[in-house]
Amino acid sequence: MTVTNDFGESFIAEGGDSKYQYTANQLSDIVILDNHHKEENSKFPDRVISSRMIVEDFKGIPALARALNTDLKTGIEGTAMDRVER
């Protein structure tokens, strides 16, 4: 299964046939409400689980962006015209 944006453009595949490092399910765990509470029984009891996931599981925001083949300044890959319009 391929996940698409509102324009029908593919950006994350569910299987191993993707050029992306993570599946949609793995990425969706960041925003699941169950992961938006604090890690009470951990080394950092004030840290939110989703924050830990971004830092530890996905190796930080820059690494996550690279894994998604995107640039933090220009966004996702696109045509030359897409980049000009941004």
PADO-943931 format. One record per atom (N, C-alpha, C): residue number from 1; residue in one letter; atom name; z, y, x. Coordinates in steps of 0.05 Angstrom, whole numbers, always signed. Layout:
residues N
n, res, atom, zz, yy, xx
NUM, A, CA, Z, Y, X .
...
//
This chain:
residues 86
n, res, atom, zz, yy, xx
1, M, N, +0, -24, +17 .
1, M, CA, +0, +0, +0 .
1, M, C, +0, +25, +18 .
2, T, N, -16, +44, +11 .
2, T, CA, -16, +69, +25 .
2, T, C, -5, +91, +8 .
3, V, N, +12, +107, +19 .
3, V, CA, +24, +130, +5 .
3, V, C, +6, +154, +10 .
4, T, N, +0, +169, -11 .
4, T, CA, -17, +192, -9 .
4, T, C, -3, +218, -18 .
5, N, N, -14, +240, -9 .
5, N, CA, -3, +266, -19 .
5, N, C, -18, +273, -45 .
6, D, N, -13, +297, -55 .
6, D, CA, -24, +306, -80 .
6, D, C, -55, +308, -79 .
7, F, N, -66, +309, -55 .
7, F, CA, -95, +311, -52 .
7, F, C, -108, +284, -48 .
8, G, N, -92, +262, -49 .
8, G, CA, -103, +236, -45 .
8, G, C, -107, +228, -16 .
9, E, N, -96, +245, +2 .
9, E, CA, -99, +240, +30 .
9, E, C, -77, +221, +40 .
10, S, N, -84, +200, +54 .
10, S, CA, -65, +181, +64 .
10, S, C, -49, +192, +87 .
11, F, N, -22, +189, +87 .
11, F, CA, -7, +198, +109 .
11, F, C, +14, +178, +119 .
12, I, N, +20, +158, +104 .
12, I, CA, +39, +137, +114 .
12, I, C, +31, +111, +101 .
13, A, N, +27, +90, +116 .
13, A, CA, +21, +64, +105 .
13, A, C, +46, +47, +104 .
14, E, N, +47, +29, +85 .
14, E, CA, +70, +12, +82 .
14, E, C, +70, -12, +101 .
15, G, N, +47, -19, +111 .
15, G, CA, +45, -43, +127 .
15, G, C, +43, -38, +156 .
16, G, N, +38, -58, +172 .
16, G, CA, +36, -56, +200 .
16, G, C, +9, -46, +210 .
17, D, N, -9, -40, +191 .
17, D, CA, -36, -32, +198 .
17, D, C, -38, -2, +201 .
18, S, N, -16, +12, +203 .
18, S, CA, -16, +41, +204 .
18, S, C, -16, +52, +232 .
19, K, N, -26, +76, +235 .
19, K, CA, -24, +90, +260 .
19, K, C, +3, +104, +263 .
20, Y, N, +20, +103, +242 .
20, Y, CA, +46, +115, +242 .
20, Y, C, +67, +95, +250 .
21, Q, N, +88, +105, +262 .
21, Q, CA, +109, +88, +273 .
21, Q, C, +128, +78, +251 .
22, Y, N, +132, +94, +230 .
22, Y, CA, +151, +87, +209 .
22, Y, C, +137, +83, +182 .
23, T, N, +149, +66, +166 .
23, T, CA, +138, +63, +138 .
23, T, C, +151, +83, +120 .
24, A, N, +139, +86, +96 .
24, A, CA, +149, +104, +76 .
24, A, C, +178, +97, +68 .
25, N, N, +183, +71, +67 .
25, N, CA, +210, +62, +60 .
25, N, C, +231, +70, +81 .
26, Q, N, +224, +68, +106 .
26, Q, CA, +242, +76, +127 .
26, Q, C, +248, +106, +126 .
27, L, N, +227, +121, +121 .
27, L, CA, +230, +150, +120 .
27, L, C, +245, +159, +95 .
28, S, N, +241, +145, +73 .
28, S, CA, +255, +152, +48 .
28, S, C, +285, +149, +50 .
29, D, N, +294, +131, +68 .
29, D, CA, +323, +128, +71 .
29, D, C, +337, +153, +79 .
30, I, N, +323, +171, +92 .
30, I, CA, +335, +197, +100 .
30, I, C, +343, +213, +76 .
31, V, N, +328, +212, +55 .
31, V, CA, +333, +229, +31 .
31, V, C, +347, +215, +8 .
32, I, N, +352, +190, +11 .
32, I, CA, +367, +175, -10 .
32, I, C, +395, +187, -12 .
33, L, N, +404, +193, -36 .
33, L, CA, +429, +207, -40 .
33, L, C, +453, +191, -28 .
34, D, N, +451, +164, -27 .
34, D, CA, +472, +148, -16 .
34, D, C, +476, +155, +14 .
35, N, N, +457, +167, +27 .
35, N, CA, +459, +173, +55 .
35, N, C, +465, +203, +59 .
36, H, N, +474, +217, +39 .
36, H, CA, +481, +245, +41 .
36, H, C, +511, +250, +39 .
37, H, N, +526, +230, +47 .
37, H, CA, +555, +234, +49 .
37, H, C, +564, +230, +78 .
38, K, N, +588, +237, +83 .
38, K, CA, +598, +236, +111 .
38, K, C, +605, +208, +119 .
39, E, N, +602, +202, +145 .
39, E, CA, +609, +177, +157 .
39, E, C, +638, +177, +163 .
40, E, N, +655, +170, +144 .
40, E, CA, +684, +173, +148 .
40, E, C, +695, +155, +169 .
41, N, N, +686, +130, +171 .
41, N, CA, +697, +111, +190 .
41, N, C, +679, +108, +214 .
42, S, N, +674, +130, +228 .
42, S, CA, +657, +130, +251 .
42, S, C, +668, +148, +273 .
43, K, N, +655, +148, +295 .
43, K, CA, +662, +166, +317 .
43, K, C, +661, +195, +310 .
44, F, N, +642, +201, +291 .
44, F, CA, +638, +229, +282 .
44, F, C, +643, +230, +252 .
45, P, N, +668, +231, +243 .
45, P, CA, +673, +229, +214 .
45, P, C, +662, +252, +197 .
46, D, N, +655, +275, +209 .
46, D, CA, +644, +297, +194 .
46, D, C, +614, +297, +193 .
47, R, N, +601, +278, +206 .
47, R, CA, +572, +276, +207 .
47, R, C, +561, +263, +182 .
48, V, N, +540, +274, +171 .
48, V, CA, +527, +263, +147 .
48, V, C, +509, +240, +157 .
49, I, N, +508, +218, +141 .
49, I, CA, +493, +194, +149 .
49, I, C, +463, +201, +154 .
50, S, N, +451, +217, +137 .
50, S, CA, +423, +223, +141 .
50, S, C, +418, +239, +167 .
51, S, N, +437, +255, +175 .
51, S, CA, +435, +269, +200 .
51, S, C, +436, +249, +223 .
52, R, N, +454, +230, +222 .
52, R, CA, +456, +209, +242 .
52, R, C, +429, +194, +244 .
53, M, N, +418, +188, +221 .
53, M, CA, +393, +173, +220 .
53, M, C, +371, +188, +235 .
54, I, N, +369, +214, +230 .
54, I, CA, +348, +231, +243 .
54, I, C, +353, +231, +273 .
55, V, N, +378, +234, +282 .
55, V, CA, +384, +236, +310 .
55, V, C, +382, +209, +324 .
56, E, N, +394, +188, +313 .
56, E, CA, +396, +162, +326 .
56, E, C, +372, +144, +320 .
57, D, N, +367, +140, +294 .
57, D, CA, +346, +121, +286 .
57, D, C, +318, +131, +292 .
58, F, N, +314, +157, +287 .
58, F, CA, +287, +169, +290 .
58, F, C, +285, +185, +316 .
59, K, N, +306, +186, +332 .
59, K, CA, +307, +199, +358 .
59, K, C, +303, +229, +357 .
60, G, N, +310, +242, +336 .
60, G, CA, +309, +271, +334 .
60, G, C, +284, +281, +320 .
61, I, N, +285, +306, +312 .
61, I, CA, +262, +319, +297 .
61, I, C, +236, +318, +313 .
62, P, N, +236, +327, +339 .
62, P, CA, +210, +327, +353 .
62, P, C, +198, +299, +355 .
63, A, N, +215, +279, +361 .
63, A, CA, +205, +251, +363 .
63, A, C, +195, +241, +336 .
64, L, N, +209, +248, +315 .
64, L, CA, +200, +240, +288 .
64, L, C, +173, +253, +281 .
65, A, N, +170, +278, +288 .
65, A, CA, +144, +292, +283 .
65, A, C, +122, +278, +299 .
66, R, N, +127, +271, +324 .
66, R, CA, +106, +257, +340 .
66, R, C, +99, +230, +328 .
67, A, N, +120, +216, +318 .
67, A, CA, +115, +189, +306 .
67, A, C, +98, +192, +281 .
68, L, N, +99, +215, +268 .
68, L, CA, +83, +219, +243 .
68, L, C, +57, +234, +250 .
69, N, N, +51, +235, +275 .
69, N, CA, +26, +248, +284 .
69, N, C, +23, +276, +273 .
70, T, N, +45, +291, +275 .
70, T, CA, +44, +319, +265 .
70, T, C, +55, +337, +287 .
71, D, N, +50, +362, +285 .
71, D, CA, +59, +382, +303 .
71, D, C, +79, +400, +289 .
72, L, N, +101, +406, +301 .
72, L, CA, +122, +422, +287 .
72, L, C, +112, +451, +282 .
73, K, N, +92, +460, +296 .
73, K, CA, +82, +487, +292 .
73, K, C, +58, +488, +274 .
74, T, N, +40, +468, +275 .
74, T, CA, +15, +469, +260 .
74, T, C, +14, +450, +236 .
75, G, N, +33, +430, +235 .
75, G, CA, +33, +411, +213 .
75, G, C, +18, +386, +219 .
76, I, N, +9, +373, +197 .
76, I, CA, -5, +348, +200 .
76, I, C, -33, +352, +210 .
77, E, N, -44, +330, +221 .
77, E, CA, -72, +331, +230 .
77, E, C, -90, +339, +207 .
78, G, N, -112, +351, +213 .
78, G, CA, -131, +358, +193 .
78, G, C, -157, +366, +206 .
79, T, N, -175, +375, +190 .
79, T, CA, -201, +384, +201 .
79, T, C, -196, +411, +216 .
80, A, N, -216, +419, +231 .
80, A, CA, -214, +445, +245 .
80, A, C, -209, +467, +225 .
81, M, N, -222, +466, +202 .
81, M, CA, -218, +487, +181 .
81, M, C, -190, +486, +170 .
82, D, N, -178, +462, +167 .
82, D, CA, -151, +460, +158 .
82, D, C, -132, +475, +177 .
83, R, N, -137, +470, +203 .
83, R, CA, -120, +483, +223 .
83, R, C, -123, +513, +223 .
84, V, N, -148, +523, +219 .
84, V, CA, -153, +552, +218 .
84, V, C, -138, +564, +195 .
85, E, N, -139, +550, +172 .
85, E, CA, -126, +561, +147 .
85, E, C, -96, +562, +149 .
86, R, N, -84, +545, +167 .
86, R, CA, -55, +546, +170 .
86, R, C, -47, +570, +185 .
//
